[in-house]
Amino acid sequence: MPAEELRLVVALQAKLKARSKVEVVRRGLRLLQESTDRELLRRAYREASAATRASAKAELAELDHLVSEGLEST
């Protein structure tokens, strides 16, 4: 491991009170995996939203005339 990266691991080990350098690396890998998983989930939601947006707008337009149904005029 390059000296600069080793210094970073050692500094994080002290800051996190980790028992070993390996624990620091493992925690970093878990965080990277979690952030990657979240980004994949965000992308899937964006794609699903885009795919259903047109049909949702059409459905709402069809129901628009019912908005004031049953309300009394004063």
C-alpha positions in Angstrom: 0.0 0.0 0.0 1.4 3.4 -0.9 2.7 5.5 2.1 0.0 8.2 1.7 -2.8 5.7 1.8 -1.3 3.9 4.7 -1.1 7.2 6.6 -4.8 7.7 5.9 -5.7 4.2 7.1 -3.7 4.7 10.3 -5.3 8.2 10.9 -8.8 6.7 10.4 -7.9 3.7 12.6 -7.2 6.2 15.5 -10.2 8.4 14.8 -12.6 5.4 14.6 -10.9 3.5 17.4 -10.7 0.5 15.1 -8.7 -2.5 16.4 -6.8 -3.0 13.1 -6.1 -1.5 9.7 -8.0 -4.3 8.1 -11.1 -3.2 10.1 -10.7 0.3 8.7 -10.5 -1.1 5.1 -13.5 -3.4 5.7 -15.6 -0.6 7.0 -14.7 1.6 4.1 -15.6 -1.2 1.7 -19.0 -1.6 3.4 -19.7 2.1 3.1 -18.7 2.0 -0.6 -21.0 -0.9 -1.2 -23.9 0.8 0.6 -23.5 4.0 -1.3 -23.3 2.1 -4.6 -26.5 0.1 -3.7 -28.3 3.3 -2.9 -27.3 4.9 -6.2 -28.6 1.8 -8.1 -31.9 2.0 -6.2 -32.2 5.8 -7.0 -31.6 5.1 -10.6 -34.2 2.3 -10.7 -36.8 4.7 -9.1 -35.9 7.4 -11.6 -36.4 5.1 -14.5 -39.7 3.7 -13.1 -41.0 7.2 -12.5 -40.1 8.3 -16.0 -41.7 5.2 -17.4 -45.0 5.8 -15.6 -45.1 9.6 -15.7 -47.1 9.9 -19.0 -49.7 7.4 -18.1 -50.2 8.9 -14.6 -50.7 12.4 -16.2 -53.3 10.9 -18.6 -55.1 9.2 -15.7 -55.2 12.4 -13.7 -56.4 14.4 -16.6 -59.3 11.9 -17.1 -60.3 12.4 -13.4 -59.9 16.2 -13.4 -63.6 16.9 -14.1 -64.4 15.2 -10.8 -62.4 17.6 -8.6 -65.3 19.7 -7.5 -68.0 17.0 -7.7 -70.3 17.0 -4.7 -69.2 20.4 -3.4 -72.0 22.9 -2.9 -71.8 26.4 -4.5 -72.2 29.2 -2.0 
